[in-house]
Amino acid sequence: MLDKNFADEFAADWIDAWNQHDLERILAHYADDFEMSSPMIIKMAGEPTGTLKGKQLVGQYWAKALQLFPDLHFQLHSSLVGVNSIVINYQGVSSPAAEVFYFNADGKVVKAFAHYG
């Protein structure tokens, strides 16, 4: 079971990695076969399901996002703890955002779901 300390540390590092535009550090949070679902995947990657599978595909998508938004900066609002999952609430590029992260036994994200205001 995850705890609040884990959630807070994960959220702070995840936000900082994005704000540093450090794709390698961002991807280090994820298992190799993780799945990412986001409405932005439909728009930016042209994937009608909104889901990408695997670190390589998601990494390509995020590299494109970092290029399209060179001033990308997130501001952390809070983190919440669930059963093998956490939610990060933050200010995204143009709207409030929340992401749900599901973790494996090694503490790596296996599924993530992005939500935007």
Z-matrix of the N, CA and C atoms (Angstrom, degrees):
N
C 1 1.461
C 2 1.521 1 108.96
N 3 1.316 2 116.04 1 136.59
C 4 1.456 3 121.81 2 177.84
C 5 1.523 4 109.22 3 -80.06
N 6 1.330 5 116.22 4 157.56
C 7 1.459 6 119.62 5 177.08
C 8 1.527 7 110.17 6 -125.92
N 9 1.313 8 115.68 7 174.24
C 10 1.472 9 121.49 8 -176.26
C 11 1.522 10 111.31 9 -62.18
N 12 1.320 11 117.67 10 -36.51
C 13 1.456 12 120.24 11 178.69
C 14 1.535 13 110.70 12 -61.85
N 15 1.338 14 116.72 13 -45.35
C 16 1.459 15 120.43 14 177.03
C 17 1.522 16 110.32 15 -59.25
N 18 1.336 17 116.63 16 -46.65
C 19 1.467 18 121.28 17 -178.37
C 20 1.527 19 110.88 18 -60.46
N 21 1.316 20 117.24 19 -45.23
C 22 1.465 21 121.02 20 -179.15
C 23 1.525 22 111.73 21 -64.76
N 24 1.338 23 116.48 22 -43.17
C 25 1.471 24 120.07 23 179.48
C 26 1.528 25 111.00 24 -66.93
N 27 1.328 26 116.99 25 -43.54
C 28 1.460 27 120.49 26 178.22
C 29 1.527 28 109.79 27 -60.04
N 30 1.337 29 116.47 28 -49.14
C 31 1.470 30 120.80 29 -177.47
C 32 1.525 31 111.20 30 -59.70
N 33 1.320 32 117.25 31 -45.65
C 34 1.471 33 120.70 32 -178.78
C 35 1.525 34 110.91 33 -62.77
N 36 1.334 35 117.12 34 -43.67
C 37 1.459 36 119.78 35 -179.52
C 38 1.522 37 111.50 36 -69.71
N 39 1.332 38 116.61 37 -39.65
C 40 1.464 39 121.21 38 179.73
C 41 1.531 40 110.53 39 -62.71
N 42 1.325 41 116.61 40 -47.08
C 43 1.471 42 121.24 41 178.51
C 44 1.525 43 110.07 42 -61.65
N 45 1.338 44 117.32 43 -46.11
C 46 1.459 45 120.70 44 -178.90
C 47 1.524 46 111.55 45 -62.59
N 48 1.327 47 117.63 46 -40.96
C 49 1.470 48 120.72 47 178.50
C 50 1.525 49 110.60 48 -60.69
N 51 1.339 50 116.91 49 -43.91
C 52 1.467 51 119.90 50 177.54
C 53 1.534 52 110.14 51 -64.75
N 54 1.316 53 118.33 52 -44.06
C 55 1.462 54 120.66 53 -178.36
C 56 1.525 55 111.99 54 -65.87
N 57 1.323 56 117.21 55 -26.84
C 58 1.469 57 121.53 56 175.66
C 59 1.531 58 111.74 57 -84.80
N 60 1.322 59 116.86 58 -5.91
C 61 1.470 60 123.48 59 -177.10
C 62 1.528 61 110.87 60 57.49
N 63 1.320 62 115.85 61 37.92
C 64 1.459 63 123.08 62 -176.61
C 65 1.530 64 109.14 63 -98.62
N 66 1.330 65 115.62 64 88.23
C 67 1.461 66 121.37 65 -174.43
C 68 1.529 67 111.98 66 -60.45
N 69 1.314 68 118.01 67 -39.74
C 70 1.463 69 120.61 68 179.27
C 71 1.534 70 110.84 69 -61.64
N 72 1.299 71 116.11 70 -42.58
C 73 1.470 72 120.71 71 178.85
C 74 1.530 73 111.30 72 -68.11
N 75 1.324 74 116.89 73 -38.99
C 76 1.462 75 120.75 74 176.68
C 77 1.526 76 109.01 75 -59.39
N 78 1.327 77 116.83 76 -51.82
C 79 1.455 78 121.85 77 -176.03
C 80 1.525 79 112.81 78 -66.16
N 81 1.322 80 118.12 79 -21.91
C 82 1.467 81 121.56 80 179.37
C 83 1.524 82 112.01 81 -63.12
N 84 1.319 83 118.18 82 -18.27
C 85 1.464 84 121.70 83 179.16
C 86 1.534 85 113.06 84 -77.53
N 87 1.319 86 117.47 85 -10.01
C 88 1.455 87 121.95 86 -168.18
C 89 1.524 88 112.90 87 -115.74
N 90 1.340 89 115.91 88 147.37
C 91 1.467 90 121.84 89 171.34
C 92 1.536 91 108.17 90 -69.95
N 93 1.321 92 116.37 91 156.10
C 94 1.471 93 120.34 92 -177.29
C 95 1.521 94 113.47 93 -59.39
N 96 1.333 95 116.91 94 -32.63
C 97 1.462 96 120.71 95 -175.13
C 98 1.536 97 112.83 96 -104.77
N 99 1.323 98 117.45 97 23.89
C 100 1.464 99 118.79 98 -176.06
C 101 1.525 100 112.15 99 -67.72
N 102 1.341 101 114.35 100 161.17
C 103 1.464 102 121.85 101 178.30
C 104 1.515 103 108.81 102 -117.32
N 105 1.325 104 115.89 103 136.08
C 106 1.456 105 122.56 104 178.76
C 107 1.520 106 108.71 105 -120.66
N 108 1.336 107 115.96 106 127.68
C 109 1.470 108 121.45 107 177.11
C 110 1.518 109 109.04 108 -120.08
N 111 1.329 110 115.32 109 133.37
C 112 1.458 111 120.55 110 -177.44
C 113 1.529 112 109.69 111 -162.68
N 114 1.337 113 116.94 112 142.88
C 115 1.462 114 118.77 113 173.13
C 116 1.534 115 112.00 114 -61.11
N 117 1.327 116 116.82 115 -25.96
C 118 1.466 117 120.12 116 179.92
C 119 1.527 118 111.69 117 -71.10
N 120 1.318 119 117.72 118 -25.38
C 121 1.469 120 120.60 119 176.94
C 122 1.527 121 109.78 120 -64.01
N 123 1.317 122 116.50 121 -36.59
C 124 1.463 123 120.23 122 177.11
C 125 1.518 124 109.85 123 -62.47
N 126 1.338 125 116.83 124 -46.81
C 127 1.467 126 121.43 125 -177.42
C 128 1.525 127 112.78 126 -71.89
N 129 1.328 128 116.86 127 -51.11
C 130 1.465 129 120.52 128 -170.62
C 131 1.520 130 114.01 129 -85.62
N 132 1.334 131 116.91 130 -34.81
C 133 1.460 132 119.58 131 -177.09
C 134 1.525 133 112.12 132 -100.63
N 135 1.340 134 116.71 133 -9.63
C 136 1.459 135 119.83 134 -179.87
C 137 1.515 136 113.46 135 68.89
N 138 1.333 137 117.03 136 22.06
C 139 1.466 138 121.13 137 179.52
C 140 1.526 139 108.12 138 -94.68
N 141 1.347 140 117.62 139 108.82
C 142 1.466 141 120.74 140 -173.02
C 143 1.535 142 115.10 141 -62.51
N 144 1.336 143 117.70 142 -23.31
C 145 1.468 144 119.31 143 178.86
C 146 1.522 145 112.12 144 -77.66
N 147 1.334 146 116.53 145 -18.17
C 148 1.460 147 120.43 146 -176.69
C 149 1.512 148 113.59 147 77.16
N 150 1.327 149 117.68 148 9.60
C 151 1.465 150 121.87 149 -177.28
C 152 1.523 151 110.70 150 -127.02
N 153 1.324 152 115.38 151 134.05
C 154 1.460 153 122.38 152 172.49
C 155 1.521 154 107.72 153 -116.93
N 156 1.338 155 116.68 154 144.62
C 157 1.461 156 122.04 155 -178.04
C 158 1.517 157 109.92 156 -119.98
N 159 1.324 158 115.59 157 127.91
C 160 1.458 159 121.47 158 175.49
C 161 1.515 160 112.68 159 101.86
N 162 1.315 161 113.91 160 143.37
C 163 1.466 162 121.54 161 -176.94
C 164 1.532 163 112.14 162 -60.57
N 165 1.332 164 116.81 163 -36.42
C 166 1.461 165 119.93 164 -178.15
C 167 1.534 166 111.74 165 -64.47
N 168 1.330 167 117.11 166 -49.52
C 169 1.471 168 120.35 167 -179.35
C 170 1.530 169 111.87 168 -65.51
N 171 1.321 170 115.78 169 -43.97
C 172 1.461 171 118.78 170 -179.81
C 173 1.532 172 109.63 171 -66.43
N 174 1.317 173 117.12 172 -38.87
C 175 1.464 174 120.52 173 177.49
C 176 1.520 175 112.02 174 -59.52
N 177 1.320 176 117.30 175 -40.56
C 178 1.469 177 120.91 176 177.45
C 179 1.529 178 110.58 177 -64.12
N 180 1.313 179 115.91 178 -42.43
C 181 1.463 180 121.49 179 178.47
C 182 1.532 181 110.38 180 -62.64
N 183 1.331 182 117.21 181 -46.81
C 184 1.458 183 119.93 182 -179.73
C 185 1.532 184 112.19 183 -68.09
N 186 1.323 185 118.29 184 -34.10
C 187 1.465 186 120.55 185 176.07
C 188 1.529 187 109.71 186 -60.63
N 189 1.323 188 116.27 187 -42.00
C 190 1.468 189 121.29 188 177.36
C 191 1.527 190 110.52 189 -63.07
N 192 1.330 191 116.81 190 -42.33
C 193 1.472 192 121.11 191 179.23
C 194 1.527 193 110.85 192 -61.87
N 195 1.327 194 116.54 193 -42.24
C 196 1.467 195 119.64 194 179.66
C 197 1.525 196 111.51 195 -65.79
N 198 1.326 197 117.28 196 -32.39
C 199 1.471 198 120.90 197 176.19
C 200 1.526 199 111.10 198 -71.28
N 201 1.328 200 116.80 199 -41.26
C 202 1.464 201 121.11 200 -178.62
C 203 1.533 202 113.01 201 -70.48
N 204 1.327 203 116.19 202 -26.44
C 205 1.465 204 121.47 203 -178.01
C 206 1.527 205 109.71 204 -124.61
N 207 1.348 206 117.07 205 72.77
C 208 1.468 207 119.63 206 -175.79
C 209 1.530 208 113.49 207 -63.92
N 210 1.316 209 117.67 208 -20.98
C 211 1.464 210 120.84 209 178.41
C 212 1.522 211 111.54 210 -99.30
N 213 1.329 212 117.80 211 16.63
C 214 1.455 213 121.73 212 -177.96
C 215 1.532 214 110.47 213 -51.98
N 216 1.324 215 114.83 214 128.52
C 217 1.462 216 121.11 215 176.78
C 218 1.512 217 107.83 216 -150.91
N 219 1.328 218 115.89 217 127.30
C 220 1.454 219 122.09 218 178.03
C 221 1.524 220 109.54 219 -105.24
N 222 1.329 221 115.82 220 149.70
C 223 1.460 222 121.02 221 174.31
C 224 1.527 223 107.85 222 -122.85
N 225 1.316 224 115.92 223 120.84
C 226 1.454 225 121.96 224 -178.91
C 227 1.520 226 110.87 225 -72.16
N 228 1.340 227 115.83 226 131.93
C 229 1.458 228 121.25 227 174.49
C 230 1.523 229 111.16 228 -104.28
N 231 1.338 230 117.53 229 -46.99
C 232 1.463 231 119.33 230 -178.99
C 233 1.517 232 110.05 231 -166.42
N 234 1.338 233 113.82 232 164.68
C 235 1.458 234 120.51 233 171.05
C 236 1.520 235 107.69 234 -130.31
N 237 1.326 236 115.54 235 145.06
C 238 1.459 237 122.70 236 -178.91
C 239 1.522 238 108.81 237 -125.58
N 240 1.325 239 116.36 238 147.19
C 241 1.459 240 121.55 239 -176.47
C 242 1.525 241 110.57 240 -108.49
N 243 1.324 242 116.12 241 136.40
C 244 1.457 243 122.37 242 173.28
C 245 1.514 244 109.51 243 -125.36
N 246 1.323 245 117.14 244 -157.56
C 247 1.449 246 122.76 245 176.20
C 248 1.523 247 107.65 246 -90.03
N 249 1.315 248 116.66 247 110.97
C 250 1.469 249 122.89 248 -176.75
C 251 1.523 250 112.67 249 56.31
N 252 1.326 251 116.67 250 25.08
C 253 1.462 252 120.29 251 179.96
C 254 1.521 253 110.03 252 -151.53
N 255 1.314 254 113.86 253 158.25
C 256 1.463 255 120.73 254 171.70
C 257 1.527 256 108.31 255 -137.46
N 258 1.326 257 115.22 256 160.73
C 259 1.460 258 122.54 257 173.28
C 260 1.515 259 107.15 258 -122.29
N 261 1.305 260 116.21 259 133.75
C 262 1.462 261 121.70 260 174.33
C 263 1.522 262 107.51 261 -111.70
N 264 1.319 263 116.02 262 124.36
C 265 1.466 264 122.52 263 173.96
C 266 1.517 265 107.21 264 -102.47
N 267 1.336 266 116.34 265 129.42
C 268 1.461 267 119.81 266 -177.09
C 269 1.525 268 110.52 267 -154.07
N 270 1.315 269 114.89 268 164.86
C 271 1.453 270 120.72 269 172.63
C 272 1.514 271 106.76 270 -87.18
N 273 1.320 272 116.35 271 119.20
C 274 1.452 273 121.58 272 -179.80
C 275 1.522 274 111.44 273 -86.72
N 276 1.311 275 116.18 274 -161.42
C 277 1.463 276 122.15 275 -177.85
C 278 1.525 277 111.17 276 -58.70
N 279 1.331 278 117.37 277 -47.20
C 280 1.464 279 119.51 278 -176.03
C 281 1.521 280 114.11 279 -134.88
N 282 1.335 281 116.89 280 2.06
C 283 1.462 282 119.57 281 -177.96
C 284 1.526 283 110.21 282 -158.36
N 285 1.329 284 116.28 283 165.21
C 286 1.463 285 118.03 284 172.26
C 287 1.529 286 109.56 285 -62.36
N 288 1.335 287 115.70 286 150.27
C 289 1.456 288 120.39 287 -178.62
C 290 1.521 289 109.72 288 -142.90
N 291 1.322 290 114.91 289 156.58
C 292 1.461 291 121.90 290 173.27
C 293 1.520 292 107.32 291 -142.49
N 294 1.307 293 115.38 292 139.06
C 295 1.460 294 119.86 293 176.09
C 296 1.520 295 108.94 294 -126.63
N 297 1.325 296 114.14 295 137.82
C 298 1.454 297 122.21 296 176.83
C 299 1.522 298 106.84 297 -104.22
N 300 1.322 299 116.17 298 129.53
C 301 1.456 300 122.55 299 -178.40
C 302 1.530 301 108.99 300 -121.37
N 303 1.338 302 117.26 301 127.39
C 304 1.458 303 122.83 302 174.47
C 305 1.529 304 108.04 303 -106.45
N 306 1.337 305 116.15 304 132.87
C 307 1.463 306 122.25 305 -172.48
C 308 1.521 307 112.50 306 -110.80
N 309 1.336 308 115.17 307 149.81
C 310 1.461 309 120.56 308 172.13
C 311 1.535 310 108.77 309 -90.83
N 312 1.323 311 116.52 310 -177.60
C 313 1.468 312 121.85 311 -177.45
C 314 1.530 313 112.37 312 -65.90
N 315 1.337 314 117.54 313 -19.98
C 316 1.464 315 121.95 314 179.03
C 317 1.528 316 112.85 315 -88.32
N 318 1.334 317 116.80 316 1.96
C 319 1.461 318 120.18 317 179.63
C 320 1.517 319 113.77 318 79.85
N 321 1.324 320 116.78 319 18.49
C 322 1.465 321 121.41 320 177.60
C 323 1.527 322 109.29 321 -103.58
N 324 1.318 323 115.49 322 147.68
C 325 1.466 324 120.99 323 178.99
C 326 1.524 325 109.38 324 -73.62
N 327 1.339 326 115.77 325 129.11
C 328 1.468 327 121.04 326 177.13
C 329 1.521 328 112.22 327 -107.22
N 330 1.328 329 116.85 328 -24.39
C 331 1.467 330 122.27 329 174.77
C 332 1.512 331 108.32 330 -145.98
N 333 1.326 332 114.59 331 143.14
C 334 1.466 333 119.98 332 177.14
C 335 1.523 334 108.81 333 -141.92
N 336 1.322 335 114.65 334 143.42
C 337 1.462 336 121.73 335 -178.16
C 338 1.522 337 108.65 336 -131.82
N 339 1.329 338 117.11 337 120.10
C 340 1.461 339 121.93 338 -179.51
C 341 1.531 340 109.67 339 -97.61
N 342 1.319 341 115.08 340 142.30
C 343 1.464 342 123.16 341 178.71
C 344 1.524 343 108.26 342 -133.57
N 345 1.325 344 116.77 343 138.94
C 346 1.460 345 121.45 344 -176.04
C 347 1.528 346 111.22 345 -128.91
N 348 1.341 347 115.13 346 146.72
C 349 1.467 348 120.93 347 179.25
C 350 1.505 349 112.24 348 -82.86
